Amino acid sequence: MIKVFDLDGTLLDSNGVWRTIDEEFVGRRGCVLTQEYNDYVAHAIFPDAARFTKQYYHLDESEEEIMASWLDQAWQAYSAELPLKPGAKAYLEQCRRQGERLALFTSSEPRLCRAALTHHGILDAFDGLYFAQMLQMEKKYTESFVRLSALLGEPVEECILYDDSPVACRSAKAAGWQVVGIRDPFFSHLEAELRANCHRCIDGFPDLL
């Protein structure tokens, strides 16, 4: 069995920073942030989010320039400022003491992810880091979790996902994974969907300590 953790909004209290980054990014270009835009980019890998942003807001910048701008805005936050969710580090340490296998599966940009894990001293807690960007398949697709279980060397029923995104939870459950939903204010309007797509929902990791 292996426990697989999401990063943004699950281990790291970072969903809010992306709303700020997006508001500043589109605002500087004379555009307005919409819920339709938020709903798409919240589950998109970096290159796909950049492609969507360019098309949605009809920007002249290249996708590479858009991603570089996001990285510049987010680097300080991920490398030095964003806190872990309460109890997250203690729970990871508890799992390691019990000899459990741990992995991370995120749509976050790999450099930002590693910077945050290093800052909080939990990079070595994981047996492996897996990025939707490298799989070239977003977490909203059930197949991404089927592929990941194969990479992990575990049958789907022996994989447990911890995630705040109702969409990712739905995909993992459809793939046959066990799913623990982590409530986060960013997805509070989708509470019913989260509960419907998880085997268990918790307010945070202190519930598991």
N, C-alpha and C positions, 0 to 999 in steps of 0.2 A: 504494500500500500504506500502511496505517496500523497503528501499534502501540497497543493499548488496554490500559490498566493498571487493575486493581482497587486499592483503597486498603487497607482493613483486612486485615492479615495478609499482604499482598503488598508494597506500598511502605512501609506503616506497621506497626510492631510493636505492634499494638493489640488483638489478639484476647483477650489475657489480661485487659485492663482491663474488657472487657465481662462476663467471668465474675465479676469482683469486683463490678462494678456490679449485676449481676443477683442475686448472692448477698446483697448488702446490701439491695437493694430488696425482695426477697421475704422476707428474714429479718426486716426491720422490720415486716413484716405477718404474722408468725407462720407463714410458709410455708417450704417446702423446695424448693430448686432440683433439678429432675430432668433426666435425659438427654433425655427426650421433649421437655421444654420447650426445652432447649438446641438440639436438632436443628431445631426449628421456627424459633425466633427468629434463629438464625445466618444464615438465608437470607431473612429477611423485611424488607421496608421498614418504616420507623418506624411509620406509622399501622397497618399490619397487625399488627406486633409488639405494639403497644399494645392493639389489639382482642383479639388472642389472649391476652395476659397477663390482661386484665380477665376474660375468660371462663374461662380455665384455672384461675385462682386465686380466682374469684368475688369480685372486688374491688368495693367501692362507688365508688371513684374513677372519674372520667370518663377516656376515652382521652386527652383533652387534658392532664389533670392528670398522667397516667402519663408522657406524653412530656415534659412540663415537668420532672418529677422526674429523668428520665434525662438531659436536657440539663444540668440543674444539676450532676449528678454527674460528667458527662463533660467539661464545658467546660474546666476547668483542665488536664486531661490532654491534650486535643487541642490546645489553644491554646499550651501551654507545656512539656509534659513528655514525651509519647510520642516515642520515637526512630524514625527511619527504619530500615528493614531495612539491614543491611550492603551497601554497594555500590549501593543504590538511586539515590541522587542522582548518583553517578558514571556509572551506566549511562544515566540520562536525559540527562545532559550529553553523553555520547558519542553518543547517538542524534541529539541536536540538532546537534552538530557535523557529523554526516554528512547533515544535511538531511532527516531522516526526520520524518514526521508522527506526532504523539503525541496521545492522548486519554485521558481517565480515565472509567471507568464503574463506579459504586459504588452499593451499597445503603445506604451511610452517610448520615446526616442531613446535608443540604447545608451548614448553618452550621458543623458540626463539621469536615466535610471541608475547607472553605475555610480554616478557622482553622489546621488542621494543615499544609496546603500553604503558607500564608503564613508560618507559624512557621519552616518549613524552607527558605523561599526558593525553592520549586519551582512556585509557582502559574503562573508565566509559561512553564514548560516545556511546557505542554499547549496544543494548538490548540483544545481544547474540553473542558468538563466535562459529563458526562452522568450523571444520577441516575435510578436505578430508580424512586424515589419520584415523579419528574416524568413518567416514562413510564407510571406507574401499572401497572407490570408487573415482578414480581420476576425476578431473574436465573436462577432455577431453571426458567424457561420458555424454551424454544427461540425462541419468537416475539419475545422481548425482544431477542435478538441479530439476528434478521432485521430488526426495526424499526431497531435502532441502525445497522446497516450502511447502510440507506437514508438515515438522517440524516447519516451520515458521507460519503455520496456515493461509496461504494466497494462493489464486488461482494463477496459474503461471502468468497470465496476470497482476497481481498486484505486481509482483516482478521486481525490476530494478537492473541489475548488472552493476557495474563499474569495469572494468578489462582491463589489458594491453595485455593479451594473446589472440591472434586470435583463438586459439584452444578452450579455455574456452568460449570465446564470441560465437563461432559457436555452441557449445553445449547448452549454455543457450538460444540462439535464437531458436534453434530447439526444445527446451522444452517449448517454448511459452513465455519466459521472454522478457522484454524490456532490451535492451543492450546499454550501453554507453562505447565506446572504448577509452582507455587512451593511447595515443601514448608514447612509450618508446623506446630509442635507441636500446635496446636489441632485439626488434622485428622489427626494421626498414626495414629489408629485406622482411617482410611479411605485408607491409603497405596495399597492395591491398586486401589481405585476411582479414585484420582487418576491412577495410571499407565495404567489402562485407558482413560481419557477424555482423554488428552493426547497430542500428537504428540511432546512432549519434557517431561521433568521435571527440575528443577534444585533444588539445595539453597539457592541464593540468587543474587543478581545478580553476585557476584564470578565465577561460572562463565561470565558473558557478557562480561566486560571483557577 
